[in-house]
Amino acid sequence: NTAGRYPTFPGTAVALHLQPSSNTGLGTRIVSEYAADSWSGVKTYFQHSNAATPTYSTIMMFDNSGQVGIGTATPGYKLEVSGTGYISGAFSTGSTITTPGYISITGTQDASGNLRFSAANPYISASSYITFPGGAYFSSGTVYTEATLQARGGIADDGGDLNLPDNVNLGVNALYVNDITDVVSVGTTSPAAEAKFH
């Protein structure tokens, strides 16, 4: 039991203590707590003490509903960790990952990509703008957009060509280029000659 010098629990508890006989402040214990006359609220705690007098802190716990807590005695999820975590291998999830903070990638540049999408035609959904304070660089491939592309700072030449393989319409027909006929027009999309100005 937990009577005497061991901390008490709200319900009835039984405990297994592992400690050296020379120092009763050191040790590990496994505590099973349950409501009086009922096993419906069973909670199992893995605790450790490293003090001159027994002062146990919960390292891990789990309850009869299957919720597990690491660093917390009151998990609100199937697995709740209070503190940091590290996974040396791959991490997979069959559902959505939600974070109230941010995801930080601290590894060096990887030729295969630090942020990888292995599925075909993946997409990133954002409720507002996606901001790249340091800029964005695409070393290969094609950047597609089916929406309007706005360049508030303009488009600058960085040594390459600006290839637009489709019709170009600047403003409301202010400048129109037909990629099939190579006709350039101002104020109209159907000029009668190669160049027509209104």
Accessible surface in RSA format (square Angstrom, percent):
REM  Atomic radii and reference values for relative SASA: ProtOr
REM  Chains: A
REM  Algorithm: Lee & Richards
REM  Probe-radius: 1.40
REM  Slices: 20
REM RES _ NUM      All-atoms   Total-Side   Main-Chain    Non-polar    All polar
REM                ABS   REL    ABS   REL    ABS   REL    ABS   REL    ABS   REL
RES ASN A   1   133.38  92.0  93.37  90.2  40.01  96.3  28.47  68.5 104.92 101.4
RES THR A   2    13.75   9.8  12.64  12.8   1.11   2.6   0.00   0.0  13.75  20.8
RES ALA A   3    67.63  62.2  51.63  79.7  16.00  36.4  57.63  81.2  10.00  26.5
RES GLY A   4    77.01  95.0   0.00   N/A  77.01  95.0  43.31 118.8  33.70  75.5
RES ARG A   5   123.87  52.0  94.50  48.2  29.37  69.9  68.57  93.7  55.30  33.5
RES TYR A   6    30.00  14.0  26.45  15.0   3.56   9.3  20.17  15.2   9.83  12.1
RES PRO A   7    57.99  42.3  45.21  41.2  12.79  46.5  57.54  47.5   0.45   2.8
RES THR A   8   110.77  78.8  87.25  88.5  23.52  56.1  54.40  73.1  56.37  85.2
RES PHE A   9    33.02  16.5  16.57  10.3  16.44  42.8  18.73  11.4  14.28  40.9
RES PRO A  10   137.74 100.4  90.50  82.5  47.24 171.7 104.72  86.5  33.02 205.2
RES GLY A  11    29.25  36.1   0.00   N/A  29.25  36.1  16.86  46.3  12.39  27.7
RES THR A  12    59.95  42.6  54.39  55.1   5.56  13.2  39.43  53.0  20.52  31.0
RES ALA A  13     9.16   8.4   0.66   1.0   8.50  19.3   0.66   0.9   8.50  22.5
RES VAL A  14    77.17  50.8  76.12  68.9   1.05   2.5  76.12  66.1   1.05   2.8
RES ALA A  15    27.25  25.1   0.00   0.0  27.25  62.0   3.31   4.7  23.94  63.4
RES LEU A  16   105.35  58.7 102.67  73.5   2.68   6.7 104.33  73.3   1.02   2.7
RES HIS A  17    47.03  25.7  26.11  18.2  20.91  53.5  26.11  26.9  20.91  24.3
RES LEU A  18   106.04  59.1  98.81  70.7   7.23  18.2 102.53  72.0   3.50   9.4
RES GLN A  19    53.80  30.1  21.01  15.4  32.79  78.1  16.04  34.1  37.76  28.6
RES PRO A  20    62.10  45.3  49.68  45.3  12.42  45.1  61.13  50.5   0.97   6.0
RES SER A  21   119.00 100.6  82.35 109.9  36.64  84.4  56.98 121.3  62.02  86.9
RES SER A  22   109.70  92.7  67.82  90.5  41.88  96.5  56.30 119.9  53.41  74.8
RES ASN A  23    57.75  39.8  53.30  51.5   4.44  10.7  14.97  36.0  42.77  41.3
RES THR A  24    63.90  45.4  60.55  61.4   3.35   8.0  37.23  50.0  26.67  40.3
RES GLY A  25     0.43   0.5   0.00   N/A   0.43   0.5   0.28   0.8   0.15   0.3
RES LEU A  26    59.41  33.1  59.36  42.5   0.05   0.1  59.41  41.7   0.00   0.0
RES GLY A  27     8.21  10.1   0.00   N/A   8.21  10.1   7.01  19.2   1.21   2.7
RES THR A  28    51.32  36.5  51.05  51.8   0.28   0.7  31.86  42.8  19.46  29.4
RES ARG A  29     2.60   1.1   2.28   1.2   0.32   0.8   0.32   0.4   2.28   1.4
RES ILE A  30    57.68  32.8  54.76  40.8   2.93   7.1  54.76  39.4   2.93   7.9
RES VAL A  31     0.00   0.0   0.00   0.0   0.00   0.0   0.00   0.0   0.00   0.0
RES SER A  32    29.28  24.7  28.81  38.5   0.46   1.1   6.93  14.7  22.35  31.3
RES GLU A  33    16.16   9.3  16.16  12.2   0.00   0.0   3.45   6.7  12.72  10.4
RES TYR A  34    36.51  17.0  35.94  20.4   0.57   1.5  11.55   8.7  24.96  30.8
RES ALA A  35    49.17  45.2  42.14  65.0   7.02  16.0  46.75  65.8   2.41   6.4
RES ALA A  36    74.67  68.7  55.20  85.2  19.48  44.3  56.70  79.8  17.97  47.6
RES ASP A  37   152.98 107.2 107.37 106.9  45.61 107.9  44.55 104.9 108.43 108.1
RES SER A  38    38.84  32.8  31.24  41.7   7.60  17.5  27.54  58.6  11.30  15.8
RES TRP A  39   159.49  64.0 147.37  71.3  12.12  28.5 120.40  64.2  39.09  63.4
RES SER A  40    82.21  69.5  62.17  83.0  20.04  46.2  50.78 108.1  31.42  44.0
RES GLY A  41    32.74  40.4   0.00   N/A  32.74  40.4  26.26  72.1   6.47  14.5
RES VAL A  42    30.34  20.0  30.26  27.4   0.08   0.2  30.26  26.3   0.08   0.2
RES LYS A  43    76.76  37.4  76.69  47.1   0.07   0.2  29.24  26.3  47.52  50.6
RES THR A  44    15.84  11.3  15.81  16.0   0.04   0.1   7.33   9.8   8.51  12.9
RES TYR A  45    17.90   8.4  17.90  10.2   0.00   0.0   4.79   3.6  13.11  16.2
RES PHE A  46    59.52  29.8  59.51  36.9   0.01   0.0  59.52  36.1   0.00   0.0
RES GLN A  47    11.82   6.6  11.62   8.5   0.20   0.5   0.00   0.0  11.82   9.0
RES HIS A  48    72.47  39.6  70.72  49.2   1.75   4.5  53.07  54.7  19.39  22.6
RES SER A  49     1.09   0.9   0.22   0.3   0.87   2.0   1.09   2.3   0.00   0.0
RES ASN A  50   114.53  79.0  85.34  82.5  29.19  70.3  13.82  33.3 100.72  97.3
RES ALA A  51    40.19  37.0  28.59  44.1  11.60  26.4  39.83  56.1   0.36   0.9
RES ALA A  52    94.43  86.8  63.96  98.7  30.47  69.3  71.15 100.2  23.28  61.7
RES THR A  53    91.24  64.9  90.44  91.7   0.81   1.9  67.11  90.1  24.13  36.5
RES PRO A  54    27.50  20.0  13.63  12.4  13.87  50.4  13.63  11.3  13.87  86.2
RES THR A  55    89.78  63.9  80.54  81.7   9.24  22.0  66.36  89.1  23.43  35.4
RES TYR A  56    24.46  11.4   0.96   0.5  23.50  61.1   0.38   0.3  24.08  29.7
RES SER A  57    68.93  58.2  63.36  84.6   5.56  12.8  47.28 100.7  21.65  30.3
RES THR A  58    31.44  22.4  13.05  13.2  18.39  43.8   6.14   8.2  25.30  38.3
RES ILE A  59    90.80  51.7  86.87  64.7   3.93   9.5  90.29  65.0   0.51   1.4
RES MET A  60    63.84  33.1  63.84  42.2   0.00   0.0  44.26  37.6  19.58  25.9
RES MET A  61     1.12   0.6   1.12   0.7   0.00   0.0   1.12   1.0   0.00   0.0
RES PHE A  62    81.16  40.6  80.87  50.1   0.29   0.8  80.87  49.0   0.29   0.8
RES ASP A  63    24.16  16.9  17.63  17.5   6.53  15.4   4.63  10.9  19.53  19.5
RES ASN A  64    95.16  65.6  54.32  52.5  40.84  98.3  29.59  71.2  65.57  63.4
RES SER A  65    68.02  57.5  45.84  61.2  22.18  51.1  53.76 114.5  14.26  20.0
RES GLY A  66    40.19  49.6   0.00   N/A  40.19  49.6  30.53  83.8   9.66  21.6
RES GLN A  67    44.85  25.1  44.85  32.8   0.00   0.0   3.60   7.7  41.25  31.3
RES VAL A  68    42.10  27.7  42.10  38.1   0.00   0.0  42.10  36.6   0.00   0.0
RES GLY A  69     0.00   0.0   0.00   N/A   0.00   0.0   0.00   0.0   0.00   0.0
RES ILE A  70    69.22  39.4  69.17  51.5   0.05   0.1  69.17  49.8   0.05   0.1
RES GLY A  71    42.85  52.8   0.00   N/A  42.85  52.8  19.54  53.6  23.32  52.2
RES THR A  72    23.31  16.6  16.26  16.5   7.05  16.8  13.24  17.8  10.07  15.2
RES ALA A  73    37.04  34.1  29.15  45.0   7.89  18.0  29.15  41.0   7.89  20.9
RES THR A  74   108.09  76.9  91.09  92.4  16.99  40.5  72.13  96.9  35.96  54.4
RES PRO A  75    14.25  10.4   3.10   2.8  11.15  40.5   3.10   2.6  11.15  69.3
RES GLY A  76    50.16  61.9   0.00   N/A  50.16  61.9  29.10  79.9  21.06  47.2
RES TYR A  77   154.92  72.3 150.85  85.8   4.07  10.6 106.36  79.9  48.56  59.9
RES LYS A  78   140.55  68.6 132.97  81.6   7.58  18.0 104.81  94.3  35.74  38.1
RES LEU A  79   108.12  60.2  87.55  62.6  20.57  51.7  87.55  61.5  20.57  55.4
RES GLU A  80    53.50  30.7  50.20  38.0   3.30   7.8  15.10  29.2  38.40  31.4
RES VAL A  81    67.75  44.6  42.57  38.5  25.17  60.7  42.57  37.0  25.17  68.3
RES SER A  82    71.06  60.0  46.48  62.0  24.58  56.6  15.04  32.0  56.02  78.5
RES GLY A  83    65.21  80.4   0.00   N/A  65.21  80.4  35.17  96.5  30.04  67.3
RES THR A  84   137.86  98.1 110.12 111.6  27.74  66.1  82.47 110.8  55.40  83.7
RES GLY A  85    73.29  90.4   0.00   N/A  73.29  90.4  36.64 100.6  36.65  82.1
RES TYR A  86   191.47  89.4 156.97  89.3  34.51  89.8 123.80  93.0  67.67  83.4
RES ILE A  87   105.45  60.0  80.90  60.3  24.55  59.2  84.23  60.7  21.22  57.6
RES SER A  88   101.72  86.0  64.34  85.9  37.38  86.1  30.67  65.3  71.05  99.5
RES GLY A  89    52.38  64.6   0.00   N/A  52.38  64.6  37.83 103.8  14.55  32.6
RES ALA A  90   103.09  94.8  61.35  94.7  41.75  95.0  71.63 100.9  31.46  83.3
RES PHE A  91   133.16  66.6 101.38  62.8  31.78  82.7 103.28  62.6  29.88  85.5
RES SER A  92   103.09  87.1  73.33  97.9  29.76  68.5  47.55 101.3  55.54  77.8
RES THR A  93    69.64  49.5  35.33  35.8  34.31  81.8  29.07  39.0  40.57  61.3
RES GLY A  94    92.66 114.3   0.00   N/A  92.66 114.3  45.40 124.6  47.26 105.8
RES SER A  95    90.29  76.3  66.02  88.1  24.27  55.9  48.25 102.7  42.05  58.9
RES THR A  96   115.31  82.0  87.47  88.7  27.84  66.4  59.07  79.3  56.24  85.0
RES ILE A  97   103.35  58.8  75.85  56.5  27.50  66.3  79.34  57.1  24.00  65.1
RES THR A  98   120.81  85.9  90.15  91.4  30.66  73.1  73.51  98.7  47.30  71.5
RES THR A  99    63.27  45.0  42.64  43.2  20.63  49.2  30.61  41.1  32.66  49.4
RES PRO A 100   150.07 109.4 104.59  95.3  45.49 165.3 117.85  97.3  32.23 200.3
RES GLY A 101    53.41  65.9   0.00   N/A  53.41  65.9  31.30  85.9  22.12  49.5
RES TYR A 102   184.15  86.0 157.78  89.8  26.36  68.6 114.62  86.1  69.52  85.7
RES ILE A 103   134.56  76.6 104.23  77.7  30.33  73.1 107.66  77.5  26.90  73.0
RES SER A 104    71.71  60.6  40.01  53.4  31.71  73.0  24.89  53.0  46.83  65.6
RES ILE A 105    91.49  52.1  58.76  43.8  32.73  78.9  61.97  44.6  29.52  80.1
RES THR A 106   127.22  90.5  91.10  92.4  36.12  86.1  64.91  87.2  62.31  94.2
RES GLY A 107    52.97  65.3   0.00   N/A  52.97  65.3  34.65  95.1  18.32  41.0
RES THR A 108   124.30  88.4 108.58 110.1  15.72  37.5  86.62 116.3  37.68  57.0
RES GLN A 109   170.14  95.1 137.27 100.3  32.87  78.3  45.48  96.8 124.66  94.6
RES ASP A 110    58.54  41.0  48.20  48.0  10.34  24.5  13.28  31.2  45.26  45.1
RES ALA A 111   114.92 105.7  67.16 103.6  47.76 108.6  76.97 108.4  37.95 100.5
RES SER A 112    80.44  68.0  50.96  68.0  29.48  67.9  24.35  51.9  56.09  78.6
RES GLY A 113    23.65  29.2   0.00   N/A  23.65  29.2  23.62  64.8   0.04   0.1
RES ASN A 114    65.10  44.9  34.34  33.2  30.76  74.1  19.84  47.7  45.26  43.8
RES LEU A 115   118.61  66.1  98.13  70.2  20.48  51.5  98.57  69.2  20.04  53.9
RES ARG A 116   145.93  61.3 114.05  58.1  31.88  75.9  51.52  70.4  94.40  57.2
RES PHE A 117   103.10  51.6  70.45  43.6  32.64  84.9  74.67  45.3  28.43  81.4
RES SER A 118   125.01 105.6  81.31 108.5  43.71 100.7  55.39 118.0  69.62  97.5
RES ALA A 119    70.15  64.5  54.59  84.2  15.55  35.4  64.13  90.3   6.02  15.9
RES ALA A 120    94.04  86.5  61.06  94.2  32.98  75.0  70.93  99.9  23.11  61.2
RES ASN A 121   141.48  97.6 113.49 109.7  27.99  67.4  34.32  82.6 107.16 103.6
RES PRO A 122    64.59  47.1  36.32  33.1  28.27 102.8  44.38  36.6  20.21 125.6
RES TYR A 123   182.48  85.2 156.37  89.0  26.11  67.9 114.78  86.3  67.70  83.5
RES ILE A 124   111.48  63.4  82.37  61.4  29.11  70.2  85.54  61.6  25.95  70.4
RES SER A 125    96.79  81.8  61.81  82.5  34.98  80.6  31.09  66.2  65.70  92.0
RES ALA A 126    52.96  48.7  16.93  26.1  36.03  82.0  23.92  33.7  29.04  76.9
RES SER A 127   130.22 110.0  80.03 106.8  50.19 115.6  58.96 125.6  71.26  99.8
RES SER A 128    81.96  69.3  57.20  76.3  24.75  57.0  48.23 102.7  33.73  47.3
RES TYR A 129   186.46  87.1 160.43  91.3  26.03  67.7 132.75  99.8  53.72  66.2
RES ILE A 130    86.89  49.4  61.58  45.9  25.31  61.0  64.51  46.5  22.38  60.7
RES THR A 131   105.02  74.7  80.47  81.6  24.54  58.5  59.12  79.4  45.90  69.4
RES PHE A 132   125.09  62.6 104.40  64.7  20.68  53.8 106.59  64.6  18.50  52.9
RES PRO A 133   133.04  97.0  90.29  82.3  42.75 155.4 100.65  83.1  32.38 201.3
RES GLY A 134    82.97 102.3   0.00   N/A  82.97 102.3  42.92 117.8  40.06  89.7
RES GLY A 135    51.86  64.0   0.00   N/A  51.86  64.0  33.66  92.4  18.20  40.8
RES ALA A 136    62.02  57.0  21.11  32.6  40.91  93.1  27.66  39.0  34.36  91.0
RES TYR A 137   188.20  87.9 157.70  89.7  30.50  79.4 121.85  91.6  66.35  81.8
RES PHE A 138   134.91  67.5 107.59  66.6  27.32  71.1 111.45  67.6  23.45  67.1
RES SER A 139    89.90  76.0  55.73  74.4  34.17  78.7  26.78  57.0  63.12  88.4
RES SER A 140    95.03  80.3  68.22  91.1  26.80  61.7  47.02 100.1  48.00  67.3
RES GLY A 141    75.02  92.5   0.00   N/A  75.02  92.5  37.90 104.0  37.13  83.2
RES THR A 142    95.14  67.7  65.65  66.6  29.49  70.3  38.34  51.5  56.80  85.9
RES VAL A 143    97.82  64.4  70.85  64.1  26.97  65.0  73.98  64.3  23.84  64.6
RES TYR A 144   185.66  86.7 157.03  89.3  28.63  74.5 120.02  90.2  65.64  80.9
RES THR A 145    79.25  56.4  47.52  48.2  31.73  75.6  44.02  59.1  35.23  53.3
RES GLU A 146   188.48 108.2 143.89 108.9  44.59 106.2  64.79 125.3 123.68 101.0
RES ALA A 147    77.71  71.5  57.44  88.6  20.27  46.1  66.95  94.3  10.76  28.5
RES THR A 148   117.11  83.3  85.47  86.7  31.63  75.4  55.86  75.0  61.24  92.6
RES LEU A 149   136.61  76.1 108.59  77.7  28.02  70.4 109.44  76.9  27.17  73.1
RES GLN A 150   134.90  75.4 104.90  76.7  30.01  71.4  35.77  76.1  99.13  75.2
RES ALA A 151    50.04  46.0  20.06  31.0  29.97  68.2  26.95  38.0  23.09  61.2
RES ARG A 152   213.10  89.5 167.97  85.6  45.13 107.5  81.10 110.8 131.99  80.0
RES GLY A 153    84.32 104.0   0.00   N/A  84.32 104.0  42.64 117.0  41.68  93.3
RES GLY A 154    51.20  63.1   0.00   N/A  51.20  63.1  32.30  88.6  18.90  42.3
RES ILE A 155   120.60  68.6  82.99  61.8  37.61  90.7  86.34  62.2  34.26  93.0
RES ALA A 156    95.09  87.4  65.60 101.2  29.49  67.1  71.77 101.1  23.32  61.8
RES ASP A 157   119.26  83.5  79.02  78.7  40.24  95.1  44.00 103.5  75.26  75.1
RES ASP A 158   146.57 102.7 116.36 115.8  30.20  71.4  39.49  92.9 107.08 106.8
RES GLY A 159    77.27  95.3   0.00   N/A  77.27  95.3  37.88 104.0  39.39  88.2
RES GLY A 160    52.01  64.1   0.00   N/A  52.01  64.1  38.04 104.4  13.97  31.3
RES ASP A 161   128.73  90.2  95.00  94.6  33.73  79.8  19.19  45.2 109.55 109.3
RES LEU A 162   120.01  66.8  87.78  62.8  32.23  81.0  89.91  63.1  30.09  81.0
RES ASN A 163   119.83  82.6  97.45  94.2  22.39  53.9  32.59  78.4  87.24  84.3
RES LEU A 164    98.90  55.1  75.99  54.4  22.91  57.6  76.78  53.9  22.12  59.5
RES PRO A 165   123.42  90.0  93.71  85.4  29.71 108.0 106.13  87.6  17.29 107.5
RES ASP A 166    93.98  65.8  92.25  91.8   1.73   4.1  29.23  68.8  64.75  64.6
RES ASN A 167    66.92  46.2  45.88  44.3  21.04  50.7  10.69  25.7  56.23  54.4
RES VAL A 168    27.28  17.9  24.64  22.3   2.64   6.4  27.28  23.7   0.00   0.0
RES ASN A 169    77.24  53.3  50.05  48.4  27.19  65.5  20.52  49.4  56.72  54.8
RES LEU A 170    94.55  52.7  92.55  66.2   2.00   5.0  94.55  66.4   0.00   0.0
RES GLY A 171    65.10  80.3   0.00   N/A  65.10  80.3  36.97 101.5  28.13  63.0
RES VAL A 172   144.24  94.9 121.59 110.1  22.65  54.6 125.26 108.8  18.98  51.5
RES ASN A 173    40.43  27.9  40.43  39.1   0.00   0.0   1.42   3.4  39.01  37.7
RES ALA A 174    57.47  52.8  46.27  71.4  11.20  25.5  53.32  75.1   4.14  11.0
RES LEU A 175    62.92  35.0  62.92  45.0   0.00   0.0  62.92  44.2   0.00   0.0
RES TYR A 176    23.67  11.1  23.67  13.5   0.00   0.0   8.89   6.7  14.78  18.2
RES VAL A 177    44.06  29.0  44.06  39.9   0.00   0.0  44.06  38.3   0.00   0.0
RES ASN A 178    34.03  23.5  34.03  32.9   0.00   0.0   2.49   6.0  31.54  30.5
RES ASP A 179    59.67  41.8  35.01  34.8  24.66  58.3  15.30  36.0  44.37  44.2
RES ILE A 180   148.51  84.5 121.48  90.5  27.03  65.1 126.08  90.8  22.43  60.9
RES THR A 181    79.35  56.4  56.25  57.0  23.10  55.1  61.51  82.6  17.84  27.0
RES ASP A 182   109.97  77.0  93.27  92.8  16.70  39.5  29.30  69.0  80.67  80.5
RES VAL A 183    19.71  13.0  19.49  17.6   0.21   0.5  19.49  16.9   0.21   0.6
RES VAL A 184    57.86  38.1  57.84  52.4   0.02   0.1  57.84  50.3   0.02   0.1
RES SER A 185     0.00   0.0   0.00   0.0   0.00   0.0   0.00   0.0   0.00   0.0
RES VAL A 186    44.50  29.3  44.50  40.3   0.00   0.0  44.50  38.7   0.00   0.0
RES GLY A 187    40.94  50.5   0.00   N/A  40.94  50.5  18.73  51.4  22.21  49.7
RES THR A 188    19.03  13.5  15.57  15.8   3.46   8.3   7.20   9.7  11.83  17.9
RES THR A 189    60.84  43.3  47.29  47.9  13.55  32.3  17.81  23.9  43.03  65.0
RES SER A 190    88.87  75.1  69.57  92.8  19.30  44.5  47.79 101.8  41.08  57.5
RES PRO A 191    28.70  20.9   8.26   7.5  20.44  74.3   8.26   6.8  20.44 127.0
RES ALA A 192    99.85  91.8  56.80  87.7  43.05  97.9  67.33  94.8  32.52  86.2
RES ALA A 193    59.76  55.0  49.26  76.0  10.51  23.9  59.20  83.4   0.56   1.5
RES GLU A 194   138.26  79.4 132.28 100.1   5.98  14.2  45.58  88.2  92.67  75.7
RES ALA A 195    56.51  52.0  37.33  57.6  19.18  43.6  37.33  52.6  19.18  50.8
RES LYS A 196    69.10  33.7  65.35  40.1   3.74   8.9  36.22  32.6  32.87  35.0
RES PHE A 197   141.12  70.6 113.82  70.5  27.30  71.0 113.92  69.1  27.20  77.9
RES HIS A 198   145.19  79.3  79.33  55.1  65.85 168.5  93.80  96.7  51.39  59.8
END  Absolute sums over single chains surface
CHAIN  1 A    16097.4      11429.7       4667.7       9607.6       6489.7
END  Absolute sums over all chains
TOTAL         16097.4      11429.7       4667.7       9607.6       6489.7
